[in-house]
């Protein structure tokens, strides 16, 4: 689960939409109210298996963490939820404001055997070492993706 940095980026209009996981709907509603954002939920939950590689995509389930979408644009959160439900990674990445090069990378490499497509070594701003304090909210296409580094620099101070 991400901390508030991603929602602060939406509030600062650095991201058009955010997708976050919460242990309950109440947690997400509290955050939406705190940042005065529209909120909707995926019609599924995400369950994590501790024996599997980490992934915010997890495994769809009837129980587990709720998937919440936040934005100032009510239409956008509904489009993002639908794109994820349809497994349209490219469209979802666009709604979430990810760089097109990184969307293409994720769409190409993400699968049930590669649920955490991180690079072994990356630019220090792109590190996923501490996932709760990261500076980007997507998987960069390369260890030194210029678009991802640009986004990381913008979010660094949140």
MORAGI-V527327 format. One record per residue. N is the residue number from 1. PSI is psi as a letter, one per 40 degrees, with the letter a starting at -180 (none if undefined). Layout:
n=(N;N)
psi=(PSI;PSI)
This chain:
n=(1;2;3;4;5;6;7;8;9;10;11;12;13;14;15;16;17;18;19;20;21;22;23;24;25;26;27;28;29;30;31;32;33;34;35;36;37;38;39;40;41;42;43;44;45;46;47;48;49;50;51;52;53;54;55;56;57;58;59;60;61;62;63;64;65;66;67;68;69;70;71;72;73;74;75;76;77;78;79;80;81;82;83;84;85;86;87;88;89;90;91;92;93;94;95;96;97;98;99;100;101;102;103;104;105;106;107;108;109;110;111;112;113;114;115;116;117;118;119;120;121;122;123;124;125;126;127;128;129;130;131;132;133;134;135;136;137;138;139;140;141;142;143;144;145;146;147;148;149;150;151;152;153;154;155;156;157;158)
psi=(h;i;a;e;d;d;d;d;d;d;d;e;f;d;h;d;i;i;h;i;h;i;d;i;d;d;d;d;d;d;d;d;d;d;e;f;i;i;h;i;i;i;e;i;i;h;h;h;h;e;e;i;i;i;h;e;d;a;h;h;i;e;i;a;h;i;h;i;h;i;i;e;h;d;d;d;d;d;d;d;d;d;d;d;d;e;f;g;d;d;d;d;d;d;d;e;f;i;i;d;d;d;d;d;d;d;d;d;d;h;a;e;e;g;e;g;g;i;i;d;h;i;i;d;e;e;h;e;d;g;d;e;e;i;e;i;f;i;h;i;d;i;e;f;h;d;d;d;d;d;d;d;d;d;e;d;e;none)
